[in-house]
Amino acid sequence: MKDLYRIGLLMKKSMGFNRNVIEGIYAHSQRRKNWVFYDADPSLEGIDALAQWQVDGVIGHFFDEELLGRVLALDIPLVNTTDSLLGLNGALSDVNHQAVGRMAGEYFLGLGFKNFGYVGNGILQYSKQRLSGYKEALGGGNVVDTCFVAYLPQIVSAAESHQVREKMKQWVSGLKKPAAVFCSNDIPARDLADVCLELNVSVPGEIAILGVDNDFVECRLSRPPLSSIEIPAAKVGYAAAEMLADMLNKRELRHDGHFSPEPIRVVERGSTSMNAVMDPHVRTVLEYADAHLANVKDVAELVNQVPLSRRNLELRVQSSIGMSLWSMMLSKRVGYARVLLVEKDSSVGEVSERCGFASVRRFSEVFRKATGFSPRDFKKNSSRVL
């Protein structure tokens, strides 16, 4: 065993996913005091720098075939942390992208949406896999309107950024609303939110937006703040470091050379929250529904919270969130039930009661219609479907 290993990190640290991956790599390195890291930008110049440093192995975020080829030419151990390139051979540590897409689809179905869109790269493997999982969860009866844009994974050229924004504007203008739009990452999701703001399209009233990575910077700078799927990026980094250690020490690779953990959860913020609407009367009713989730008996109770007729309120709710008053109530109950069902000590009967359903049978009917699963099956497979 060598006294010192030089480990090259080839990834953009401006991305939240990569920063979290590095956290995992660092955590693993604490067990190996003989690792020293060399950072480089994923570019030809960065690869030349790694060669000059004579690194012993590389962990990188490779989305460009030319860059990957140049690193492979160094003939040193390599672990990739993005499943972006078709037919990629070698060690890979990345989230299960199909499961990410399924989580997005199931989440939007639970909110009661009928129109769906997807914004992402049409070429990179991970983006196509997320779209595939999204369609799988939505089922064959739902059409997904797609907007393919060239995020690799970011857009750095001002001219290209302008072209992408113009393409998004045309797409948003033609999208059937209200719509739920899943974006391949938080970066295009934030750009989409900006486009909607420019077009005076209400988010989430007309378009609900869901990203991936739960990048604190991207999600909080967006208007409104972005809902996003949290993924175990630190685990991805830790496993990548484990596999690189195996290569450096000429051992059999753990995880069979391919680690793909499940996504964690949907972190809900303003871009999908039904409460983030401009109409103050609708907002009042939505907030009342949240506060009295288990106790609301009928639509009349909701109507009594504002100085409007039932018909007027129904029209405003439909315009704001794209569903009726009672559909909204059921959607909120299903959403809360999804959270409760993953708690190991909560039975289906207890969840039904805490969410305000008259019976377990009624709860099961509503839950299955919204998610495609019975409450018991959902609970049994919660590690995959939530």
NUMAR-227577 format. One record per residue (C-alpha): residue number from 1; residue in three letters; x, y, z. Coordinates in Angstrom, 1 decimal, decimal comma. Example, Ala and Ser with C-alpha at 12.3 -4.5 7.8 and 13.67 -1.06 7.14 Angstrom:
BEGIN
SITE resi resn   east  north     up
SITE    1  ala   12,3   -4,5    7,8
SITE    2  ser   13,7   -1,1    7,1
END
This chain:
BEGIN
SITE resi resn   east  north     up
SITE    1  met    0,0    0,0    0,0
SITE    2  lys    1,3    3,5   -0,9
SITE    3  asp    2,1    6,1    1,7
SITE    4  leu    0,1    8,7   -0,1
SITE    5  tyr   -2,7    8,7   -2,8
SITE    6  arg   -3,4   11,7   -4,9
SITE    7  ile   -7,2   11,8   -5,6
SITE    8  gly   -8,5   14,0   -8,4
SITE    9  leu  -12,0   15,5   -8,1
SITE   10  leu  -13,4   16,6  -11,5
SITE   11  met  -16,8   18,2  -10,9
SITE   12  lys  -18,4   21,6  -10,8
SITE   13  lys  -18,7   22,7   -7,2
SITE   14  ser  -21,2   25,3   -8,1
SITE   15  met  -23,8   22,5   -8,3
SITE   16  gly  -25,5   21,5   -5,0
SITE   17  phe  -25,4   17,8   -6,0
SITE   18  asn  -21,7   17,8   -6,5
SITE   19  arg  -21,1   19,7   -3,2
SITE   20  asn  -23,0   17,0   -1,4
SITE   21  val  -21,2   14,2   -3,3
SITE   22  ile  -17,9   15,8   -2,1
SITE   23  glu  -19,2   15,7    1,5
SITE   24  gly  -19,7   11,9    1,1
SITE   25  ile  -16,2   11,5   -0,4
SITE   26  tyr  -14,7   13,5    2,5
SITE   27  ala  -16,6   11,4    5,1
SITE   28  his  -15,1    8,3    3,6
SITE   29  ser  -11,6    9,8    3,4
SITE   30  gln  -11,5   10,3    7,2
SITE   31  arg  -10,9    6,5    7,3
SITE   32  arg   -8,0    6,9    5,0
SITE   33  lys   -5,5    9,4    6,3
SITE   34  asn   -3,3    8,9    3,2
SITE   35  trp   -5,6   10,5    0,7
SITE   36  val   -5,0   14,1   -0,5
SITE   37  phe   -7,4   15,7   -2,9
SITE   38  tyr   -6,7   17,7   -6,1
SITE   39  asp   -9,7   19,8   -7,4
SITE   40  ala  -10,1   20,5  -11,1
SITE   41  asp  -12,9   21,9  -13,3
SITE   42  pro  -14,4   19,4  -15,7
SITE   43  ser  -12,6   20,8  -18,7
SITE   44  leu   -9,7   19,9  -20,9
SITE   45  glu   -7,5   22,3  -18,9
SITE   46  gly   -8,7   20,7  -15,7
SITE   47  ile   -7,8   17,2  -17,0
SITE   48  asp   -4,3   18,5  -18,0
SITE   49  ala   -3,9   19,8  -14,4
SITE   50  leu   -4,8   16,4  -13,0
SITE   51  ala   -2,2   14,8  -15,3
SITE   52  gln    0,5   17,2  -14,1
SITE   53  trp   -0,4   16,5  -10,5
SITE   54  gln    0,1   12,7  -11,3
SITE   55  val   -3,1   11,7   -9,6
SITE   56  asp   -3,6    8,1   -8,7
SITE   57  gly   -7,3    8,0   -9,2
SITE   58  val  -10,3   10,2  -10,2
SITE   59  ile  -13,9   10,7   -9,1
SITE   60  gly  -15,7   12,8  -11,6
SITE   61  his  -19,1   14,1  -12,8
SITE   62  phe  -18,8   13,2  -16,5
SITE   63  phe  -21,5   14,4  -18,9
SITE   64  asp  -19,2   15,0  -21,9
SITE   65  glu  -17,7   12,1  -24,0
SITE   66  glu  -14,6   14,0  -25,0
SITE   67  leu  -13,7   14,8  -21,4
SITE   68  leu  -14,4   11,2  -20,3
SITE   69  gly  -12,2    9,9  -23,1
SITE   70  arg   -9,3   12,2  -22,0
SITE   71  val   -9,5   11,0  -18,5
SITE   72  leu   -9,7    7,4  -19,5
SITE   73  ala   -6,5    8,0  -21,6
SITE   74  leu   -4,7    8,7  -18,3
SITE   75  asp   -5,1    5,0  -17,6
SITE   76  ile   -5,9    5,4  -13,9
SITE   77  pro   -8,8    4,2  -11,7
SITE   78  leu  -12,0    6,2  -12,3
SITE   79  val  -15,4    6,4  -10,7
SITE   80  asn  -18,2    8,4  -12,4
SITE   81  thr  -20,9   10,1  -10,4
SITE   82  thr  -23,4   10,7  -13,1
SITE   83  asp  -25,2    8,3  -15,4
SITE   84  ser  -25,3   10,8  -18,3
SITE   85  leu  -23,5    9,0  -21,2
SITE   86  leu  -25,0    6,1  -23,1
SITE   87  gly  -23,1    2,8  -22,9
SITE   88  leu  -20,8    4,0  -20,1
SITE   89  asn  -18,6    1,2  -18,8
SITE   90  gly  -16,8    1,2  -15,5
SITE   91  ala  -17,6    2,1  -11,9
SITE   92  leu  -20,7    4,3  -11,4
SITE   93  ser  -22,3    5,8   -8,3
SITE   94  asp  -25,5    7,8   -8,9
SITE   95  val  -29,1    8,0   -7,7
SITE   96  asn  -31,7    5,7   -9,2
SITE   97  his  -33,1    8,1  -11,8
SITE   98  gln  -36,1    5,9  -12,8
SITE   99  ala  -37,2    6,1   -9,1
SITE  100  val  -36,7    9,8   -9,1
SITE  101  gly  -39,1   10,2  -12,0
SITE  102  arg  -41,6    7,8  -10,3
SITE  103  met  -41,5    9,9   -7,2
SITE  104  ala  -42,3   13,0   -9,1
SITE  105  gly  -45,2   11,4  -11,0
SITE  106  glu  -46,7    9,9   -7,8
SITE  107  tyr  -46,4   13,3   -6,0
SITE  108  phe  -48,2   15,2   -8,8
SITE  109  leu  -50,9   12,6   -9,0
SITE  110  gly  -51,4   12,9   -5,3
SITE  111  leu  -52,0   16,7   -5,8
SITE  112  gly  -54,8   15,9   -8,3
SITE  113  phe  -53,2   17,2  -11,5
SITE  114  lys  -54,5   16,1  -14,9
SITE  115  asn  -52,0   17,9  -17,2
SITE  116  phe  -48,3   17,1  -17,1
SITE  117  gly  -45,0   18,5  -18,5
SITE  118  tyr  -41,3   17,7  -18,4
SITE  119  val  -38,3   20,0  -18,9
SITE  120  gly  -34,9   18,5  -19,3
SITE  121  asn  -32,1   17,4  -21,6
SITE  122  gly  -33,3   15,1  -24,3
SITE  123  ile  -30,0   13,3  -24,8
SITE  124  leu  -28,3   12,7  -21,4
SITE  125  gln  -29,1    9,3  -19,9
SITE  126  tyr  -30,1   10,5  -16,5
SITE  127  ser  -32,6   13,0  -17,9
SITE  128  lys  -34,2   10,4  -20,1
SITE  129  gln  -34,4    7,9  -17,2
SITE  130  arg  -36,1   10,5  -15,0
SITE  131  leu  -38,7   11,2  -17,8
SITE  132  ser  -39,2    7,4  -18,2
SITE  133  gly  -39,9    6,9  -14,5
SITE  134  tyr  -42,2   10,0  -14,6
SITE  135  lys  -44,3    8,5  -17,4
SITE  136  glu  -44,3    5,1  -15,7
SITE  137  ala  -45,9    6,6  -12,6
SITE  138  leu  -48,4    8,7  -14,4
SITE  139  gly  -49,6    5,8  -16,5
SITE  140  gly  -50,4    5,4  -20,1
SITE  141  gly  -53,6    7,5  -19,9
SITE  142  asn  -51,7   10,7  -19,1
SITE  143  val  -49,7   12,5  -21,8
SITE  144  val  -46,5   14,3  -20,8
SITE  145  asp  -45,7   17,5  -22,8
SITE  146  thr  -41,9   17,8  -23,1
SITE  147  cys  -39,6   20,7  -23,5
SITE  148  phe  -36,0   19,5  -24,2
SITE  149  val  -33,3   22,0  -23,5
SITE  150  ala  -29,5   21,8  -23,6
SITE  151  tyr  -28,6   21,8  -19,9
SITE  152  leu  -25,1   20,1  -19,6
SITE  153  pro  -25,8   20,3  -16,7
SITE  154  gln  -25,6   24,1  -16,6
SITE  155  ile  -25,8   26,8  -19,3
SITE  156  val  -22,9   29,2  -19,2
SITE  157  ser  -23,3   31,1  -22,5
SITE  158  ala  -25,5   34,2  -22,4
SITE  159  ala  -26,6   33,6  -26,0
SITE  160  glu  -27,5   30,0  -25,3
SITE  161  ser  -29,3   31,0  -22,1
SITE  162  his  -31,4   33,5  -24,1
SITE  163  gln  -32,3   30,8  -26,7
SITE  164  val  -33,3   28,4  -24,0
SITE  165  arg  -35,5   31,0  -22,3
SITE  166  glu  -37,2   31,9  -25,5
SITE  167  lys  -37,9   28,2  -26,2
SITE  168  met  -39,3   27,8  -22,7
SITE  169  lys  -41,6   30,8  -23,2
SITE  170  gln  -43,1   29,3  -26,4
SITE  171  trp  -43,6   26,0  -24,6
SITE  172  val  -45,2   27,5  -21,5
SITE  173  ser  -47,5   29,6  -23,7
SITE  174  gly  -48,8   26,5  -25,4
SITE  175  leu  -49,0   24,2  -22,3
SITE  176  lys  -52,5   23,2  -21,2
SITE  177  lys  -53,1   24,5  -17,8
SITE  178  pro  -53,2   24,0  -14,9
SITE  179  ala  -50,2   21,8  -15,3
SITE  180  ala  -47,7   20,0  -13,2
SITE  181  val  -44,1   20,3  -14,6
SITE  182  phe  -41,3   18,1  -13,5
SITE  183  cys  -37,8   19,4  -14,3
SITE  184  ser  -34,7   17,2  -14,6
SITE  185  asn  -32,9   19,4  -12,0
SITE  186  asp  -33,3   22,5   -9,9
SITE  187  ile  -31,4   24,6  -12,4
SITE  188  pro  -33,9   24,3  -15,3
SITE  189  ala  -36,7   24,4  -12,7
SITE  190  arg  -35,5   27,8  -11,4
SITE  191  asp  -35,2   29,1  -15,0
SITE  192  leu  -38,8   27,8  -15,7
SITE  193  ala  -40,0   29,7  -12,7
SITE  194  asp  -38,3   32,9  -14,0
SITE  195  val  -40,0   32,4  -17,4
SITE  196  cys  -43,4   32,0  -15,8
SITE  197  leu  -42,8   35,2  -13,8
SITE  198  glu  -41,9   37,1  -17,1
SITE  199  leu  -45,1   35,7  -18,8
SITE  200  asn  -47,3   36,5  -15,7
SITE  201  val  -48,1   32,8  -15,4
SITE  202  ser  -49,0   31,9  -11,9
SITE  203  val  -46,8   29,4  -10,0
SITE  204  pro  -48,2   27,1   -8,7
SITE  205  gly  -51,8   28,3   -9,7
SITE  206  glu  -51,3   27,7  -13,4
SITE  207  ile  -48,0   25,7  -13,4
SITE  208  ala  -46,6   23,7  -10,5
SITE  209  ile  -42,9   23,2  -10,7
SITE  210  leu  -40,8   20,4   -9,2
SITE  211  gly  -37,0   20,1   -9,5
SITE  212  val  -34,4   17,6   -8,3
SITE  213  asp  -31,4   17,9   -6,0
SITE  214  asn  -32,9   20,1   -3,3
SITE  215  asp  -30,1   22,6   -4,0
SITE  216  phe  -30,5   25,2   -1,2
SITE  217  val  -29,2   28,1   -3,4
SITE  218  glu  -31,3   27,3   -6,5
SITE  219  cys  -34,5   26,5   -4,5
SITE  220  arg  -34,4   29,6   -2,2
SITE  221  leu  -33,5   32,1   -4,9
SITE  222  ser  -36,4   31,0   -7,1
SITE  223  arg  -39,7   32,9   -7,0
SITE  224  pro  -41,6   31,2   -5,6
SITE  225  pro  -39,1   28,9   -3,7
SITE  226  leu  -38,8   25,6   -5,5
SITE  227  ser  -40,1   22,3   -4,4
SITE  228  ser  -37,5   19,6   -5,1
SITE  229  ile  -36,8   15,9   -4,8
SITE  230  glu  -34,0   15,3   -2,2
SITE  231  ile  -31,5   12,7   -3,3
SITE  232  pro  -28,8   10,9   -1,2
SITE  233  ala  -25,9   12,7   -2,9
SITE  234  ala  -23,6   12,2    0,1
SITE  235  lys  -24,2    8,4   -0,1
SITE  236  val  -23,4    8,6   -3,8
SITE  237  gly  -20,0   10,3   -2,9
SITE  238  tyr  -19,3    7,8   -0,1
SITE  239  ala  -19,9    4,8   -2,3
SITE  240  ala  -17,8    6,3   -5,1
SITE  241  ala  -14,9    6,7   -2,7
SITE  242  glu  -15,4    3,1   -1,5
SITE  243  met  -15,1    1,8   -5,0
SITE  244  leu  -12,1    4,0   -5,8
SITE  245  ala  -10,4    2,6   -2,7
SITE  246  asp  -11,1   -0,9   -3,9
SITE  247  met   -9,5   -0,1   -7,3
SITE  248  leu   -6,4    1,5   -5,8
SITE  249  asn   -5,9   -1,5   -3,5
SITE  250  lys   -6,7   -4,0   -6,3
SITE  251  arg   -9,7   -5,5   -4,5
SITE  252  glu  -13,1   -6,6   -5,8
SITE  253  leu  -15,4   -3,6   -6,2
SITE  254  arg  -18,1   -3,1   -3,6
SITE  255  his  -21,6   -2,6   -4,9
SITE  256  asp  -20,6   -4,6   -8,0
SITE  257  gly  -19,2   -1,4   -9,4
SITE  258  his  -22,7    0,2   -9,7
SITE  259  phe  -24,3    2,0   -6,7
SITE  260  ser  -27,8    3,5   -7,3
SITE  261  pro  -29,6    4,5   -4,1
SITE  262  glu  -33,3    5,5   -4,0
SITE  263  pro  -34,3    9,2   -3,8
SITE  264  ile  -35,3   10,4   -0,3
SITE  265  arg  -38,4   12,5   -0,5
SITE  266  val  -40,2   15,5   -2,0
SITE  267  val  -39,3   18,7   -0,2
SITE  268  glu  -42,4   20,9   -0,7
SITE  269  arg  -42,1   24,7   -1,1
SITE  270  gly  -44,0   27,4   -2,8
SITE  271  ser  -43,7   26,2   -6,4
SITE  272  thr  -46,1   23,3   -5,8
SITE  273  ser  -47,8   24,2   -2,5
SITE  274  met  -51,5   24,8   -3,0
SITE  275  asn  -51,4   27,5   -0,4
SITE  276  ala  -49,1   29,7   -2,4
SITE  277  val  -51,9   31,5   -4,3
SITE  278  met  -52,6   35,2   -4,8
SITE  279  asp  -56,3   35,2   -4,1
SITE  280  pro  -56,5   35,9   -0,3
SITE  281  his  -59,9   34,2    0,1
SITE  282  val  -58,6   31,0   -1,5
SITE  283  arg  -55,5   31,2    0,6
SITE  284  thr  -57,6   31,5    3,7
SITE  285  val  -59,6   28,4    2,9
SITE  286  leu  -56,4   26,4    2,0
SITE  287  glu  -54,8   27,3    5,3
SITE  288  tyr  -58,0   26,5    7,2
SITE  289  ala  -58,0   23,1    5,5
SITE  290  asp  -54,4   22,4    6,6
SITE  291  ala  -55,2   23,5   10,2
SITE  292  his  -58,4   21,3   10,4
SITE  293  leu  -57,4   18,5    8,1
SITE  294  ala  -59,0   15,7   10,2
SITE  295  asn  -62,1   17,6   11,2
SITE  296  val  -63,6   19,3    8,1
SITE  297  lys  -66,9   17,5    7,4
SITE  298  asp  -68,1   19,1    4,2
SITE  299  val  -67,7   21,9    1,7
SITE  300  ala  -70,1   24,2    3,6
SITE  301  glu  -67,6   24,4    6,5
SITE  302  leu  -64,9   25,6    4,0
SITE  303  val  -67,3   28,1    2,5
SITE  304  asn  -68,1   29,5    5,9
SITE  305  gln  -64,5   30,7    6,3
SITE  306  val  -64,8   33,5    3,7
SITE  307  pro  -67,5   36,1    2,7
SITE  308  leu  -68,2   34,4   -0,6
SITE  309  ser  -71,0   32,3   -2,0
SITE  310  arg  -70,2   28,6   -2,6
SITE  311  arg  -70,3   29,1   -6,4
SITE  312  asn  -68,0   32,1   -6,2
SITE  313  leu  -65,5   30,3   -4,0
SITE  314  glu  -65,6   27,2   -6,2
SITE  315  leu  -64,8   29,3   -9,2
SITE  316  arg  -61,9   31,0   -7,5
SITE  317  val  -60,5   27,7   -6,2
SITE  318  gln  -60,8   26,1   -9,6
SITE  319  ser  -59,0   29,1  -11,2
SITE  320  ser  -56,2   29,2   -8,6
SITE  321  ile  -55,3   25,5   -8,2
SITE  322  gly  -57,2   23,7  -10,9
SITE  323  met  -59,5   21,6   -8,8
SITE  324  ser  -62,8   21,7   -6,8
SITE  325  leu  -63,0   22,5   -3,1
SITE  326  trp  -63,6   18,9   -2,1
SITE  327  ser  -61,0   17,6   -4,5
SITE  328  met  -58,5   20,0   -2,8
SITE  329  met  -59,5   18,7    0,6
SITE  330  leu  -59,0   15,0   -0,5
SITE  331  ser  -55,7   15,9   -2,1
SITE  332  lys  -54,4   17,4    1,1
SITE  333  arg  -55,5   14,4    3,1
SITE  334  val  -53,8   12,0    0,7
SITE  335  gly  -50,6   14,1    0,8
SITE  336  tyr  -50,6   13,9    4,6
SITE  337  ala  -51,4   10,2    4,5
SITE  338  arg  -48,3    9,6    2,3
SITE  339  val  -46,1   11,1    5,0
SITE  340  leu  -47,8    9,2    7,9
SITE  341  leu  -47,7    5,8    6,2
SITE  342  val  -43,9    5,7    6,1
SITE  343  glu  -43,8    6,0    9,9
SITE  344  lys  -43,2    2,4   11,1
SITE  345  asp  -45,4    2,7   14,1
SITE  346  ser  -48,5    4,0   12,3
SITE  347  ser  -51,2    1,6   11,1
SITE  348  val  -53,5    2,2    8,1
SITE  349  gly  -56,4    2,6   10,5
SITE  350  glu  -54,6    5,2   12,5
SITE  351  val  -53,6    7,1    9,4
SITE  352  ser  -57,2    7,0    8,1
SITE  353  glu  -58,5    8,6   11,3
SITE  354  arg  -55,7   11,2   11,5
SITE  355  cys  -56,4   12,3    8,0
SITE  356  gly  -60,2   12,7    8,5
SITE  357  phe  -61,6    9,8    6,5
SITE  358  ala  -64,9    8,4    7,6
SITE  359  ser  -63,7    4,8    7,3
SITE  360  val  -60,6    2,8    6,2
SITE  361  arg  -62,6    1,6    3,2
SITE  362  arg  -63,2    5,2    2,0
SITE  363  phe  -59,5    6,0    2,8
SITE  364  ser  -58,4    3,1    0,7
SITE  365  glu  -60,6    4,1   -2,3
SITE  366  val  -59,4    7,7   -2,3
SITE  367  phe  -55,8    6,8   -1,7
SITE  368  arg  -55,7    4,2   -4,5
SITE  369  lys  -57,3    6,5   -7,0
SITE  370  ala  -54,8    9,3   -6,2
SITE  371  thr  -51,6    7,2   -6,1
SITE  372  gly  -52,3    3,8   -7,8
SITE  373  phe  -51,5    2,0   -4,6
SITE  374  ser  -53,5    0,7   -1,7
SITE  375  pro  -52,4    2,3    1,6
SITE  376  arg  -51,0   -1,1    2,8
SITE  377  asp  -49,0   -1,6   -0,4
SITE  378  phe  -47,7    2,0   -0,2
SITE  379  lys  -46,6    1,5    3,4
SITE  380  lys  -45,0   -1,9    2,5
SITE  381  asn  -43,0   -0,3   -0,4
SITE  382  ser  -42,5    3,2    1,1
SITE  383  ser  -38,8    3,1    0,6
SITE  384  arg  -39,4    3,1   -3,1
SITE  385  val  -42,6    5,1   -3,6
SITE  386  leu  -42,2    8,1   -1,3
END
